[in-house]
Amino acid sequence: MSKVSTNQPLGTPTWIDLGVPDLDRAKAFYRALFGWEYEERSAVTGPFTLCLLRGQRVAALRPVTAADAEGESWWHVHLATDDCDRTAKQIVVSGGTVLVPPADVADLGRTAVVADPTGARFSLWQGRTLAGCELVNEPCALVRNDLACPDPGPARRFYATVFDFTLDGNDDLPGFDFTFLRRPDGHEIGGIFGDPAAPASRWQTVFEVADADELVALAVAAGGTAGTPEDAPYGRMAAITDPFGTSFSVITRPSSAS
């Protein structure tokens, strides 16, 4: 378990949200999976729902907006920054795009929606009263984000330039084009998969769960779909799709990794 109460270093995946066409149905689905409770909030951009795990904020649900890719749905990762406006400018200089300019989200923080040179969308998060996910690396909370894209070279250069990440290979995944992204302090924040078959560049979200097989059954019973759980180098994983077509993964890690 990891509790987070202060802003994370530059580039750390720190917050996630999801645009949905039916908020009530989304709340019921994710409550069935993760036991989340909810807190309704509003901002200049409209209403949104904070997702709570044991009273701690771990994600948000919101209505679909123009910033969401038409016809597609995915959990949207926010990378930490101590100056949203400055980082947004650096993204443009480095070949990315600002899709929605920096704006305040109530009293919680300041954010901007951006895209890297390969088209992968993400957001920036400058925490104020909300540093980001207040619980991570435990069951029913965020554990990991990785970028999958058909042409990883431009993406690797972009994230290394904007966030000062170092790029390291992964001997645990032979045969895969995978690069670890690490902050200057050596902390691994995720990685980039090169996948020529990927239809688009996309940041992927992984939630930790106590039992991946049980989550598959819960997802199907709640109106989603799921793949068959499989053992991977870092734990037992399964792909889940919610009722709106949002794909994400769950993992049950060995107890020593939690």
Backbone as CSV, one residue per row, in Angstrom:
resi,resn,N_x,N_y,N_z,CA_x,CA_y,CA_z,C_x,C_y,C_z
1,MET,0.832,-1.187,0.000,0.000,0.000,0.000,0.869,1.240,0.000
2,SER,0.464,2.267,-0.751,1.169,3.541,-0.753,0.151,4.669,-0.659
3,LYS,0.261,5.469,0.385,-0.578,6.657,0.521,0.206,7.842,-0.024
4,VAL,-0.462,8.709,-0.754,0.175,9.867,-1.380,-0.519,11.125,-0.878
5,SER,0.258,12.040,-0.329,-0.323,13.279,0.195,0.385,14.527,-0.317
6,THR,1.466,14.340,-1.065,2.196,15.486,-1.611,2.335,15.321,-3.117
7,ASN,2.569,16.425,-3.821,2.698,16.374,-5.276,3.880,15.499,-5.679
8,GLN,3.672,14.698,-6.713,4.698,13.798,-7.199,5.698,14.548,-8.074
9,PRO,6.921,14.008,-8.238,7.910,14.632,-9.123,7.449,14.671,-10.577
10,LEU,8.050,15.565,-11.331,7.698,15.786,-12.726,7.610,14.473,-13.510
11,GLY,6.492,14.308,-14.236,6.327,13.180,-15.127,5.740,11.933,-14.512
12,THR,5.553,11.907,-13.192,4.999,10.724,-12.545,3.508,10.600,-12.860
13,PRO,3.038,9.430,-13.300,1.589,9.250,-13.425,0.934,9.429,-12.063
14,THR,0.074,10.429,-11.939,-0.392,10.824,-10.617,-1.899,10.841,-10.468
15,TRP,-2.639,10.829,-11.585,-4.102,10.905,-11.506,-4.673,10.254,-12.753
16,ILE,-5.884,9.712,-12.634,-6.575,9.122,-13.779,-8.032,9.544,-13.750
17,ASP,-8.603,9.735,-14.939,-10.039,9.954,-15.022,-10.574,9.283,-16.276
18,LEU,-11.885,9.193,-16.336,-12.538,8.493,-17.438,-13.800,9.241,-17.838
19,GLY,-13.913,9.564,-19.134,-15.134,10.152,-19.662,-16.122,9.059,-20.037
20,VAL,-17.349,9.159,-19.550,-18.350,8.116,-19.783,-19.655,8.745,-20.273
21,PRO,-20.419,8.015,-21.102,-21.696,8.539,-21.585,-22.841,8.346,-20.595
22,ASP,-22.652,7.468,-19.615,-23.701,7.171,-18.639,-23.043,7.054,-17.268
23,LEU,-23.091,8.130,-16.505,-22.361,8.174,-15.242,-22.905,7.165,-14.234
24,ASP,-24.204,7.036,-14.146,-24.774,6.101,-13.176,-24.354,4.665,-13.464
25,ARG,-24.378,4.286,-14.730,-23.974,2.926,-15.084,-22.492,2.710,-14.809
26,ALA,-21.668,3.728,-15.100,-20.233,3.616,-14.828,-19.971,3.463,-13.337
27,LYS,-20.666,4.231,-12.529,-20.489,4.140,-11.080,-20.859,2.751,-10.572
28,ALA,-21.946,2.194,-11.099,-22.352,0.857,-10.665,-21.317,-0.191,-11.074
29,PHE,-20.769,-0.071,-12.292,-19.797,-1.044,-12.771,-18.530,-1.015,-11.923
30,TYR,-17.975,0.172,-11.711,-16.705,0.246,-10.983,-16.886,0.011,-9.488
31,ARG,-18.074,0.271,-8.960,-18.340,-0.118,-7.572,-18.344,-1.646,-7.451
32,ALA,-18.940,-2.316,-8.442,-18.974,-3.780,-8.413,-17.571,-4.370,-8.489
33,LEU,-16.682,-3.740,-9.276,-15.322,-4.252,-9.420,-14.448,-3.927,-8.218
34,PHE,-14.448,-2.671,-7.832,-13.442,-2.180,-6.890,-13.999,-1.726,-5.539
35,GLY,-15.324,-1.739,-5.401,-15.902,-1.279,-4.145,-15.819,0.219,-3.937
36,TRP,-15.639,0.973,-5.022,-15.503,2.419,-4.891,-16.800,3.069,-4.417
37,GLU,-16.653,4.120,-3.631,-17.741,5.043,-3.311,-17.467,6.343,-4.067
38,TYR,-18.402,7.285,-4.002,-18.292,8.439,-4.893,-18.623,9.752,-4.190
39,GLU,-17.988,10.802,-4.686,-18.215,12.168,-4.207,-18.432,13.061,-5.416
40,GLU,-19.565,13.730,-5.462,-19.894,14.582,-6.604,-19.256,15.958,-6.432
41,ARG,-18.651,16.456,-7.497,-18.032,17.774,-7.497,-18.378,18.501,-8.788
42,SER,-18.037,19.783,-8.853,-18.257,20.545,-10.082,-17.103,21.501,-10.283
43,ALA,-16.876,21.853,-11.557,-15.824,22.790,-11.938,-16.338,23.619,-13.104
44,VAL,-15.522,24.552,-13.553,-15.901,25.392,-14.691,-16.199,24.522,-15.913
45,THR,-15.467,23.409,-16.039,-15.634,22.526,-17.187,-16.855,21.614,-17.059
46,GLY,-17.497,21.602,-15.886,-18.692,20.792,-15.704,-18.590,19.889,-14.491
47,PRO,-19.631,19.082,-14.238,-19.631,18.194,-13.073,-18.698,17.008,-13.272
48,PHE,-18.229,16.458,-12.187,-17.430,15.239,-12.236,-17.612,14.502,-10.918
49,THR,-17.183,13.262,-10.890,-17.365,12.396,-9.734,-16.024,11.866,-9.283
50,LEU,-15.669,12.111,-8.036,-14.451,11.550,-7.475,-14.729,10.133,-6.985
51,CYS,-13.822,9.218,-7.281,-13.939,7.824,-6.870,-13.122,7.621,-5.604
52,LEU,-13.740,7.042,-4.598,-13.118,6.925,-3.279,-12.903,5.466,-2.894
53,LEU,-11.742,5.176,-2.371,-11.419,3.876,-1.798,-11.061,4.105,-0.337
54,ARG,-11.892,3.597,0.557,-11.747,3.834,1.996,-11.638,5.339,2.294
55,GLY,-12.421,6.126,1.579,-12.462,7.557,1.804,-11.363,8.338,1.125
56,GLN,-10.435,7.653,0.438,-9.327,8.316,-0.238,-9.631,8.407,-1.738
57,ARG,-9.279,9.532,-2.344,-9.579,9.766,-3.757,-8.560,9.021,-4.639
58,VAL,-9.080,8.187,-5.545,-8.201,7.338,-6.362,-8.409,7.518,-7.856
59,ALA,-9.475,8.212,-8.288,-9.763,8.393,-9.709,-10.953,9.337,-9.831
60,ALA,-11.362,9.622,-11.076,-12.555,10.435,-11.308,-13.300,9.923,-12.530
61,LEU,-14.606,10.065,-12.510,-15.469,9.819,-13.650,-16.096,11.145,-14.052
62,ARG,-16.307,11.336,-15.351,-16.859,12.594,-15.838,-17.618,12.348,-17.132
63,PRO,-18.497,13.258,-17.509,-19.148,13.120,-18.811,-18.124,13.209,-19.945
64,VAL,-18.414,12.557,-21.045,-17.552,12.634,-22.228,-17.499,14.074,-22.717
65,THR,-16.301,14.535,-23.095,-16.118,15.895,-23.577,-15.515,15.879,-24.978
66,ALA,-15.402,17.069,-25.561,-14.807,17.192,-26.890,-13.342,16.793,-26.900
67,ALA,-12.697,16.807,-25.745,-11.282,16.429,-25.672,-11.075,14.928,-25.778
68,ASP,-12.146,14.152,-25.594,-12.049,12.703,-25.747,-12.094,12.352,-27.233
69,ALA,-11.298,11.363,-27.610,-11.285,10.947,-29.009,-12.645,10.371,-29.383
70,GLU,-13.194,10.820,-30.497,-14.526,10.388,-30.909,-14.552,8.872,-31.126
71,GLY,-15.543,8.232,-30.510,-15.731,6.801,-30.695,-14.760,5.924,-29.928
72,GLU,-13.893,6.520,-29.102,-12.930,5.744,-28.334,-13.043,6.085,-26.855
73,SER,-12.649,5.162,-26.013,-12.738,5.384,-24.573,-11.564,4.706,-23.891
74,TRP,-10.931,5.409,-22.981,-9.832,4.817,-22.208,-9.622,5.650,-20.955
75,TRP,-9.041,5.007,-19.948,-8.664,5.733,-18.737,-7.551,6.718,-19.099
76,HIS,-7.738,7.954,-18.711,-6.887,9.066,-19.131,-5.882,9.364,-18.019
77,VAL,-4.592,9.193,-18.307,-3.559,9.395,-17.294,-3.112,10.855,-17.265
78,HIS,-2.816,11.345,-16.057,-2.286,12.694,-15.841,-0.869,12.566,-15.301
79,LEU,0.070,13.250,-15.924,1.457,13.250,-15.468,1.718,14.511,-14.640
80,ALA,2.447,14.326,-13.563,2.638,15.403,-12.598,3.547,16.509,-13.131
81,THR,3.239,17.723,-12.724,4.095,18.883,-12.989,3.881,19.901,-11.874
82,ASP,4.915,20.668,-11.566,4.738,21.745,-10.585,4.378,23.063,-11.259
83,ASP,4.297,23.069,-12.604,3.920,24.259,-13.354,3.259,23.807,-14.652
84,CYS,1.952,23.695,-14.620,1.209,23.161,-15.763,1.427,24.005,-17.015
85,ASP,1.402,25.325,-16.873,1.539,26.206,-18.028,2.920,26.069,-18.675
86,ARG,3.942,26.015,-17.845,5.303,25.893,-18.380,5.498,24.557,-19.084
87,THR,5.014,23.467,-18.492,5.173,22.157,-19.113,4.378,22.063,-20.408
88,ALA,3.203,22.684,-20.454,2.414,22.696,-21.694,3.201,23.377,-22.821
89,LYS,3.873,24.457,-22.511,4.687,25.132,-23.518,5.841,24.238,-23.977
90,GLN,6.454,23.522,-23.043,7.564,22.627,-23.395,7.080,21.484,-24.286
91,ILE,5.862,21.035,-24.066,5.297,19.975,-24.893,5.195,20.427,-26.346
92,VAL,4.760,21.642,-26.567,4.643,22.171,-27.926,6.021,22.301,-28.566
93,VAL,6.971,22.832,-27.824,8.338,22.995,-28.333,8.934,21.643,-28.722
94,SER,8.541,20.587,-28.003,9.111,19.256,-28.215,8.345,18.423,-29.232
95,GLY,7.391,19.036,-29.925,6.685,18.338,-30.987,5.323,17.808,-30.629
96,GLY,4.857,18.068,-29.404,3.524,17.647,-29.002,2.487,18.716,-29.289
97,THR,1.283,18.494,-28.806,0.159,19.382,-29.068,-0.619,19.622,-27.785
98,VAL,-1.043,20.855,-27.569,-1.956,21.169,-26.469,-3.374,21.133,-27.027
99,LEU,-4.178,20.187,-26.569,-5.546,20.012,-27.055,-6.541,20.856,-26.270
100,VAL,-6.328,20.970,-24.968,-7.141,21.829,-24.102,-6.167,22.603,-23.222
101,PRO,-6.153,23.932,-23.300,-5.146,24.705,-22.576,-5.297,24.597,-21.063
102,PRO,-4.265,24.951,-20.329,-4.311,24.848,-18.867,-5.514,25.559,-18.270
103,ALA,-6.133,24.890,-17.290,-7.302,25.439,-16.607,-7.378,24.829,-15.215
104,ASP,-8.006,25.550,-14.298,-8.174,25.056,-12.945,-9.336,24.070,-12.874
105,VAL,-9.202,23.049,-12.034,-10.272,22.103,-11.756,-10.711,22.335,-10.312
106,ALA,-11.723,23.185,-10.166,-12.174,23.594,-8.841,-10.950,24.019,-8.028
107,ASP,-10.869,23.570,-6.778,-9.706,23.882,-5.944,-8.690,22.750,-5.957
108,LEU,-8.942,21.726,-6.782,-8.131,20.509,-6.717,-6.768,20.662,-7.365
109,GLY,-6.701,21.333,-8.521,-5.437,21.456,-9.228,-5.615,22.164,-10.550
110,ARG,-4.566,22.169,-11.325,-4.574,22.787,-12.644,-4.164,21.725,-13.653
111,THR,-4.848,21.687,-14.804,-4.631,20.602,-15.753,-4.665,21.123,-17.179
112,ALA,-4.105,20.361,-18.091,-4.190,20.618,-19.530,-4.227,19.265,-20.223
113,VAL,-4.964,19.178,-21.322,-5.009,17.955,-22.124,-4.046,18.131,-23.286
114,VAL,-3.149,17.160,-23.469,-2.100,17.277,-24.479,-1.968,15.960,-25.237
115,ALA,-1.164,15.994,-26.293,-0.857,14.782,-27.047,0.611,14.775,-27.407
116,ASP,1.212,13.595,-27.399,2.612,13.492,-27.800,2.703,13.421,-29.332
117,PRO,3.893,13.393,-29.911,4.019,13.404,-31.376,3.425,12.186,-32.069
118,THR,3.181,11.098,-31.337,2.568,9.917,-31.942,1.047,9.936,-31.834
119,GLY,0.495,10.965,-31.199,-0.950,11.090,-31.054,-1.505,10.581,-29.744
120,ALA,-0.684,10.043,-28.864,-1.167,9.553,-27.573,-1.568,10.736,-26.697
121,ARG,-2.799,10.698,-26.195,-3.303,11.778,-25.354,-3.024,11.491,-23.885
122,PHE,-2.730,12.538,-23.151,-2.614,12.459,-21.702,-2.860,13.853,-21.163
123,SER,-2.847,13.999,-19.864,-3.033,15.311,-19.256,-1.880,15.620,-18.326
124,LEU,-1.767,16.868,-17.992,-0.843,17.321,-16.958,-1.645,17.561,-15.686
125,TRP,-0.992,17.393,-14.549,-1.667,17.663,-13.277,-0.730,18.408,-12.333
126,GLN,-1.123,19.627,-12.008,-0.432,20.437,-11.007,-1.318,20.452,-9.774
127,GLY,-0.987,19.631,-8.800,-1.847,19.461,-7.647,-1.901,20.683,-6.747
128,ARG,-3.074,20.926,-6.213,-3.286,21.949,-5.188,-3.853,21.256,-3.949
129,THR,-5.167,21.213,-3.799,-5.706,20.469,-2.667,-5.735,18.959,-2.941
130,LEU,-5.554,18.562,-4.191,-5.457,17.143,-4.540,-4.117,16.900,-5.221
131,ALA,-3.236,16.171,-4.545,-1.927,15.879,-5.131,-2.046,14.909,-6.294
132,GLY,-3.085,14.084,-6.276,-3.293,13.049,-7.277,-3.987,11.881,-6.610
133,CYS,-3.792,10.678,-7.121,-4.365,9.500,-6.458,-3.808,9.413,-5.037
134,GLU,-4.699,9.309,-4.063,-4.252,9.312,-2.668,-3.884,7.916,-2.179
135,LEU,-4.274,6.895,-2.922,-3.847,5.521,-2.674,-3.417,4.909,-3.999
136,VAL,-2.270,4.263,-4.026,-1.791,3.560,-5.220,-1.125,2.266,-4.770
137,ASN,-0.874,1.378,-5.744,-0.101,0.156,-5.481,-0.729,-0.719,-4.411
138,GLU,-2.059,-0.793,-4.433,-2.775,-1.711,-3.559,-4.054,-2.125,-4.267
139,PRO,-4.680,-3.235,-3.835,-5.882,-3.692,-4.530,-6.947,-2.613,-4.664
140,CYS,-7.515,-2.542,-5.872,-8.588,-1.612,-6.245,-8.087,-0.193,-6.466
141,ALA,-6.778,-0.052,-6.712,-6.191,1.258,-6.990,-5.206,1.143,-8.149
142,LEU,-4.823,2.295,-8.670,-3.869,2.356,-9.779,-2.524,1.766,-9.370
143,VAL,-1.959,0.953,-10.279,-0.630,0.430,-10.025,0.356,0.781,-11.136
144,ARG,-0.150,0.991,-12.383,0.819,1.202,-13.465,0.157,1.818,-14.690
145,ASN,0.973,2.576,-15.450,0.588,3.079,-16.777,1.739,2.838,-17.734
146,ASP,1.423,2.347,-18.934,2.416,2.162,-19.989,1.844,2.685,-21.293
147,LEU,2.717,3.160,-22.158,2.321,3.649,-23.471,2.588,2.578,-24.520
148,ALA,1.568,2.227,-25.291,1.725,1.323,-26.427,1.547,2.123,-27.702
149,CYS,2.478,1.979,-28.652,2.358,2.740,-29.898,3.054,1.994,-31.034
150,PRO,2.577,2.187,-32.257,3.165,1.482,-33.398,4.564,1.973,-33.764
151,ASP,4.868,3.222,-33.434,6.181,3.798,-33.763,6.750,4.432,-32.503
152,PRO,7.496,3.670,-31.685,7.893,4.162,-30.363,9.030,5.172,-30.353
153,GLY,9.803,5.260,-31.442,10.972,6.140,-31.431,10.648,7.585,-31.092
154,PRO,9.729,8.243,-31.814,9.389,9.629,-31.494,8.842,9.796,-30.074
155,ALA,8.096,8.807,-29.601,7.546,8.892,-28.249,8.661,8.852,-27.209
156,ARG,9.623,7.979,-27.405,10.713,7.879,-26.436,11.513,9.179,-26.384
157,ARG,11.778,9.764,-27.533,12.516,11.027,-27.543,11.713,12.142,-26.883
158,PHE,10.428,12.166,-27.146,9.565,13.212,-26.599,9.532,13.168,-25.065
159,TYR,9.249,12.007,-24.490,9.117,11.931,-23.029,10.459,12.135,-22.332
160,ALA,11.529,11.701,-22.974,12.850,11.957,-22.398,13.162,13.452,-22.397
161,THR,12.736,14.159,-23.429,13.001,15.599,-23.522,12.138,16.402,-22.562
162,VAL,10.840,16.140,-22.558,9.907,16.945,-21.762,10.049,16.661,-20.272
163,PHE,10.202,15.385,-19.908,10.174,15.005,-18.493,11.524,14.535,-17.961
164,ASP,12.555,14.609,-18.814,13.912,14.244,-18.396,13.994,12.779,-17.970
165,PHE,13.201,11.916,-18.602,13.256,10.488,-18.303,14.503,9.863,-18.932
166,THR,15.027,8.845,-18.277,16.025,7.986,-18.895,15.309,6.774,-19.487
167,LEU,15.929,6.136,-20.468,15.329,5.024,-21.195,16.177,3.780,-20.984
168,ASP,15.561,2.724,-20.455,16.280,1.483,-20.175,15.527,0.298,-20.761
169,GLY,16.263,-0.706,-21.238,15.651,-1.914,-21.751,15.126,-2.800,-20.633
170,ASN,14.454,-3.877,-21.022,13.848,-4.790,-20.050,14.177,-6.230,-20.423
171,ASP,15.080,-6.852,-19.678,15.485,-8.227,-19.956,14.412,-9.242,-19.558
172,ASP,13.402,-8.808,-18.775,12.347,-9.729,-18.360,11.351,-10.015,-19.479
173,LEU,11.382,-9.207,-20.544,10.428,-9.371,-21.638,11.161,-9.566,-22.964
174,PRO,11.885,-10.661,-23.115,12.604,-10.895,-24.370,11.616,-11.026,-25.524
175,GLY,11.986,-10.454,-26.630,11.108,-10.505,-27.784,10.123,-9.370,-27.874
176,PHE,10.059,-8.537,-26.810,9.178,-7.371,-26.817,10.004,-6.102,-26.957
177,ASP,9.486,-5.147,-27.706,10.132,-3.848,-27.857,9.635,-2.948,-26.728
178,PHE,10.254,-3.082,-25.568,9.797,-2.372,-24.369,10.942,-1.575,-23.768
179,THR,10.644,-0.331,-23.386,11.626,0.546,-22.761,11.058,1.098,-21.458
180,PHE,11.790,0.933,-20.358,11.411,1.560,-19.100,11.606,3.075,-19.192
181,LEU,10.684,3.812,-18.591,10.845,5.251,-18.385,11.177,5.473,-16.915
182,ARG,12.293,6.145,-16.648,12.694,6.393,-15.269,12.938,7.884,-15.056
183,ARG,12.504,8.375,-13.888,12.790,9.756,-13.502,14.284,9.906,-13.221
184,PRO,14.759,11.156,-13.130,16.190,11.352,-12.826,16.635,10.699,-11.529
185,ASP,15.692,10.490,-10.571,16.072,9.838,-9.316,16.099,8.320,-9.438
186,GLY,15.844,7.797,-10.652,15.890,6.365,-10.885,14.564,5.649,-10.725
187,HIS,13.533,6.334,-10.255,12.229,5.708,-10.043,11.566,5.386,-11.381
188,GLU,11.108,4.155,-11.530,10.424,3.730,-12.748,8.984,4.235,-12.737
189,ILE,8.602,5.004,-13.749,7.236,5.531,-13.798,6.352,4.762,-14.778
190,GLY,6.923,3.887,-15.579,6.158,3.149,-16.582,7.081,2.759,-17.708
191,GLY,6.511,2.578,-18.881,7.339,2.190,-20.016,6.623,2.428,-21.328
192,ILE,7.338,2.169,-22.408,6.793,2.325,-23.758,6.949,1.010,-24.502
193,PHE,5.823,0.472,-24.962,5.798,-0.715,-25.804,5.764,-0.293,-27.263
194,GLY,6.678,-0.809,-28.053,6.579,-0.659,-29.493,5.797,-1.828,-30.063
195,ASP,4.635,-1.534,-30.640,3.760,-2.584,-31.154,3.277,-2.180,-32.542
196,PRO,3.907,-2.704,-33.613,3.502,-2.318,-34.962,2.035,-2.593,-35.263
197,ALA,1.413,-3.518,-34.528,0.013,-3.853,-34.771,-0.959,-2.954,-34.016
198,ALA,-0.445,-2.090,-33.144,-1.332,-1.213,-32.377,-2.065,-0.263,-33.314
199,PRO,-3.397,-0.143,-33.188,-4.149,0.741,-34.090,-3.876,2.212,-33.847
200,ALA,-3.424,2.563,-32.644,-3.137,3.961,-32.303,-2.261,3.972,-31.065
201,SER,-1.630,5.106,-30.809,-0.835,5.259,-29.593,-1.776,5.519,-28.425
202,ARG,-1.541,4.809,-27.340,-2.474,4.909,-26.228,-1.776,4.610,-24.908
203,TRP,-1.984,5.473,-23.915,-1.551,5.162,-22.561,-2.515,4.146,-21.965
204,GLN,-1.984,3.062,-21.438,-2.791,1.979,-20.883,-2.707,1.989,-19.359
205,THR,-3.820,1.647,-18.722,-3.923,1.710,-17.269,-4.070,0.313,-16.694
206,VAL,-3.361,0.069,-15.595,-3.432,-1.206,-14.887,-3.815,-0.941,-13.431
207,PHE,-4.839,-1.652,-12.955,-5.250,-1.589,-11.551,-4.779,-2.858,-10.841
208,GLU,-4.324,-2.698,-9.619,-3.992,-3.866,-8.816,-5.279,-4.446,-8.225
209,VAL,-5.348,-5.768,-8.152,-6.493,-6.446,-7.545,-5.989,-7.619,-6.712
210,ALA,-6.818,-8.045,-5.763,-6.421,-9.162,-4.912,-6.483,-10.487,-5.635
211,ASP,-7.401,-10.613,-6.622,-7.596,-11.882,-7.315,-8.069,-11.575,-8.730
212,ALA,-7.175,-11.708,-9.700,-7.521,-11.373,-11.087,-8.639,-12.254,-11.622
213,ASP,-8.650,-13.521,-11.234,-9.703,-14.424,-11.710,-11.070,-13.979,-11.183
214,GLU,-11.121,-13.575,-9.938,-12.379,-13.093,-9.366,-12.843,-11.821,-10.062
215,LEU,-11.898,-10.925,-10.397,-12.271,-9.674,-11.069,-12.866,-9.936,-12.443
216,VAL,-12.361,-10.946,-13.144,-12.937,-11.312,-14.438,-14.404,-11.674,-14.272
217,ALA,-14.709,-12.483,-13.279,-16.099,-12.878,-13.044,-16.955,-11.679,-12.652
218,LEU,-16.428,-10.802,-11.816,-17.171,-9.615,-11.401,-17.451,-8.702,-12.593
219,ALA,-16.457,-8.541,-13.465,-16.622,-7.658,-14.618,-17.716,-8.165,-15.542
220,VAL,-17.726,-9.446,-15.804,-18.736,-10.021,-16.698,-20.121,-9.906,-16.068
221,ALA,-20.223,-10.184,-14.776,-21.511,-10.097,-14.091,-22.040,-8.668,-14.060
222,ALA,-21.138,-7.679,-14.086,-21.538,-6.273,-14.015,-21.790,-5.661,-15.384
223,GLY,-21.687,-6.451,-16.448,-21.999,-5.953,-17.779,-20.809,-5.658,-18.658
224,GLY,-19.603,-6.001,-18.210,-18.414,-5.813,-19.026,-17.999,-7.115,-19.686
225,THR,-16.829,-7.107,-20.287,-16.244,-8.317,-20.852,-14.822,-8.448,-20.326
226,ALA,-14.253,-9.644,-20.487,-12.923,-9.875,-19.936,-12.219,-10.982,-20.688
227,GLY,-10.902,-10.884,-20.732,-10.086,-11.942,-21.284,-9.764,-12.971,-20.223
228,THR,-9.146,-14.044,-20.628,-8.747,-15.094,-19.697,-7.514,-14.651,-18.920
229,PRO,-7.528,-14.729,-17.594,-6.341,-14.351,-16.824,-5.133,-15.199,-17.205
230,GLU,-3.973,-14.558,-17.250,-2.746,-15.259,-17.609,-1.631,-14.836,-16.669
231,ASP,-0.716,-15.760,-16.428,0.455,-15.437,-15.608,1.485,-14.720,-16.468
232,ALA,1.988,-13.593,-15.958,2.984,-12.770,-16.633,4.193,-12.628,-15.711
233,PRO,5.301,-12.072,-16.205,6.489,-11.967,-15.355,6.270,-11.230,-14.041
234,TYR,5.290,-10.309,-13.987,5.128,-9.492,-12.779,3.857,-9.807,-12.011
235,GLY,3.113,-10.832,-12.433,1.893,-11.185,-11.720,0.881,-11.824,-12.654
236,ARG,-0.299,-12.086,-12.131,-1.383,-12.677,-12.924,-2.275,-11.539,-13.433
237,MET,-2.454,-11.490,-14.757,-3.108,-10.346,-15.372,-4.331,-10.774,-16.177
238,ALA,-5.243,-9.805,-16.348,-6.404,-10.013,-17.210,-6.783,-8.683,-17.837
239,ALA,-7.282,-8.752,-19.058,-7.787,-7.567,-19.751,-9.283,-7.452,-19.494
240,ILE,-9.725,-6.257,-19.149,-11.128,-5.985,-18.844,-11.625,-4.900,-19.797
241,THR,-12.877,-5.002,-20.209,-13.527,-3.942,-20.977,-14.834,-3.593,-20.293
242,ASP,-15.020,-2.311,-19.974,-16.237,-1.899,-19.271,-17.413,-1.798,-20.251
243,PRO,-18.620,-1.495,-19.781,-19.780,-1.475,-20.674,-19.712,-0.439,-21.790
244,PHE,-18.770,0.508,-21.716,-18.664,1.558,-22.728,-17.525,1.313,-23.707
245,GLY,-16.864,0.148,-23.573,-15.759,-0.167,-24.467,-14.406,0.288,-23.969
246,THR,-14.319,0.732,-22.726,-13.046,1.156,-22.145,-12.231,-0.057,-21.738
247,SER,-11.036,-0.186,-22.298,-10.165,-1.315,-21.983,-9.124,-0.910,-20.939
248,PHE,-8.882,-1.801,-20.010,-7.816,-1.622,-19.022,-7.406,-3.006,-18.557
249,SER,-6.401,-3.075,-17.719,-5.927,-4.369,-17.221,-5.953,-4.388,-15.707
250,VAL,-6.012,-5.593,-15.170,-5.862,-5.789,-13.727,-4.742,-6.783,-13.508
251,ILE,-4.082,-6.657,-12.371,-2.968,-7.548,-12.048,-3.018,-7.916,-10.582
252,THR,-2.766,-9.175,-10.312,-2.523,-9.646,-8.949,-1.043,-9.918,-8.832
253,ARG,-0.368,-9.087,-8.089,1.088,-9.230,-7.952,1.420,-10.167,-6.815
254,PRO,2.612,-10.762,-6.846,3.057,-11.550,-5.691,3.023,-10.683,-4.439
255,SER,2.721,-11.273,-3.308,2.557,-10.499,-2.078,3.789,-9.693,-1.741
256,SER,4.969,-10.171,-2.117,6.203,-9.431,-1.811,6.336,-8.154,-2.601
257,ALA,5.552,-8.012,-3.716,5.653,-6.813,-4.559,4.710,-5.727,-4.107
258,SER,3.754,-6.026,-3.232,2.735,-5.038,-2.851,3.281,-4.031,-1.892
